[in-house]
Amino acid sequence: MLDKVRLVCATRHNSEEFAAKAALGRSLALNRWPRVDLRLFPSNSAGLPFVYNTAVRESLDDPAALIFIHDDVHLLDFYWPERILDGLNRFDIIGLAGNKRRVPGQPSWIFTDDKFTRDVPENLCGVIAHGKSWPAPISYYGAPSCEVKLMDGVMLAANSQVLVDNCLLFDEQFDFHFYDLDFCRQAECYGLRMGVWPVQVMHESEGALGTPHWRAGYGKYLAKWQS
């Protein structure tokens, strides 16, 4: 069983700026966790799927539990590596927030339509804090440790061998929006189990739903899946 954890992160900062300014870099600078390494893509302008797929391919020679994570995430949990590994002992892929169901045309794990109608609480699960300093407001969507159909891409984790064995990669036609929903739907097609797992983080951004860039991604997503 794997016990190595690898964070995979793309950032517009260079390496020095990432450590000093980015939420994730600042979190990692506070401590050196054993069994944890970082695959950083500094000064990045490529789409996240390209970056994440690069890390998956690199893992062929160096397997690990891969954590695909945004650079504006603060790690608040003292035991986050252990929690990630515990979650991957139960599920094939884990995230921080998600939806137990999927409906036609759904543009987000939390909304059921492009008018941003929030799904009912019993379908949602996960907990994420939002802010730039702690303490911060906490978004409680529902109790974690449950199986889901869709997850938020702020953090997704999987054992690299699971991805390699199933030839599961991120679709590079999506750059920042909808890569996460598409990845979850691919995983569902392969019969992989996905679950929301309790890991305490604070996310600086609450997303950019409804922007022209977002709507362009939504169009690609609907064209691919027809629903």
N, C-alpha and C positions, 0 to 999 in steps of 0.2 A: 504494500500500500504506500502511495506517495506521501511524503511528509514535507516536501519542498513547496513553498508558496512563491509565486512570481507575480508581482504587480505589473500590468501592462498599461502604460499611460502615454498619451500624446499631449504635447503642450506647445503653445506658441512661444513660450519662454525658452531661452537657452538654458543650459544645464545649471549654471550658477544662479540665474534668476529663478528657476524652478525651485531650487532649494530654499531660496530666501523669500520668495513672494507667493508661490502657488500654495494653495491650501494643503494639497497632498504632500508636496515637498517639505513644507514646514512641519507637518505631522511626522513624517519619516525622520526628519532631522532631530526630533526629540528623543529618539531611542533607536537602537539597532536590534531588531528582533532576530533571533536565531532562525535559520531555515527560510528566511525571506530575502528575495532579491528583487531588483527593480529593472524592468526593461523599459527604459525611457526613450521616447522619440522626441528630442528637443527641436525647437525651431520648426515645428511641423506645419505643413500646409496641405498634407494629404488627407483624404477622408478617413474616418475612423475604421471602416471595414478593411481598408488596405493595410493600415497599421496593425490591426488585430490579427489579420491573416498572416502577416509577416511573422508575428510572434508565435502563432500556431505552427507554422512551418519550421521555425527555428527549434521548436520543442521536440521535433523528431529525434534530435541528438541529445536533448537535455529535458526530459519530461518533468512536468511540474503541475501543480494546481494553478491554473492561470486565472488571474483576476483582472478583468477588463474594466478600467475605472477612469472616471473623469478627473482632470487635474484640480478641479475646484471642490474636492471632497476632503473634509477634515475627518481623520480617524479618531473617534472618541473612545473606542472600546479597547481596554487594556489587553484583551484576549482575542482580538480579531483574527489572528492567524489560526488559532485553535478552533474558533467558531466557523471559519470558512471550511476547514477540513472536516469538522463534525457535520456541517451541512452537506458536503459532498459525499459523505458516507451514507446519507439518506436519499439524496437526489442526484441526478446526473448534472443538472445545471441549477444554480441558485442565483437569487437576486435579493434586493432589499424591499421591493414593493411590487405588487402585481394584482392580477385579476383571475379569479377562479374559472371564469368563463370567457368565451369570445363570441361576439355577435357580428353579423354582416356589416361591412362598412366601418367598423370600429377604428377610429383614428388614433387612439391612445389606450393604454391599459386602464386608465381611470375614467375615460369618457366613452359614451356609446355612439356618438354621432359627431358630425363636423360642426354642430351648433354648440358643442362642448357641454352636453348633458351628462352630468356625473352619474356613474352607475350607483346602484343601491349599495349601502354599506356591507350587506352580507356577502357580496361578491368580491370585496376588496380586502387586501391584507398587506401588512407591513407598517413600519414606523421609520420616519426620516425627519431629522431636524433641519430647518432651513434658516440660514443666517451666516454672518461672517465673524461673529464672536459668540462665545459661550458664556452664559446660557442663552438659548435661542428658542423661538417657537418650534414646537414639535407637532408634526403632522402624523396623527394616528389614523391609519386607514383600516386597520383590523388586525387581529391576532396573527402573528407570523407562524412559521413552522407548518405551512399548509401547501398543498399542491396547487399549481396554477397553470393557466394557459398562456398568459402574457405577462411580461415583466418590464420594468423601467430599465433603461440602459445606463443609468448613472453608475451602476456596478453590476456586472454579471461574472460568474465564476464557474469554471468547469475543469475537470482533470483533462490535461492535454490529450491523453491517450483516448479518452472518450470521443473527443472531437476528431482525432486522426482516424480512429477505427470506423467512425460513421461518415467520414469525408465531409464533415460539417464545417463550413466556413461562413463568414459574413459576406453578404452580397454587396459587391463593390459598386453597384449602380446607386446605392444609397451612401451619402457622405456623412451626415450627422443626424438627420431625421429619418426615422422609420427603420434604421438598421436593426434596432432592438426588437421591434415587433416582427420583422421579417425573420430574424434569427430564431425567435421563439416558434414561429410557425414552421420553419424548417425542422427544428428539433421535434416538434409534435409529429411531423410526417415520418421521422425516423423512430418514433416510439420512445423518445427519451423523456424521463420524468423531470419536471421543472418544479422548483419550490421556492417560496420566500423564506428567508432565514434571518433570525435576529442578529444583526451586527449594528452597533451604534455608530452612526456617522452624522455629520452636519454638511449639508450641501449648500453652496453659496448661491446657486442659480435655481430658479423654479421653472426654467424652460422658456421656449419661444414659440408657443403654439399660435397658429393663425397667421404667421408671417408669410410673405410670398414664397420664401425659400421652403418653409414648412409645407405650404400647399402644393408646391411642385413635387416634393417628396411623397406627399399623400397620393398625388396622381399616379406616380410610378408604382407605389405600393398597390393601389387598386387595380392598375393595369396588370400587374404580375399575378395577383391572387384572385382577381375577379370578384372580390367581396371584402 
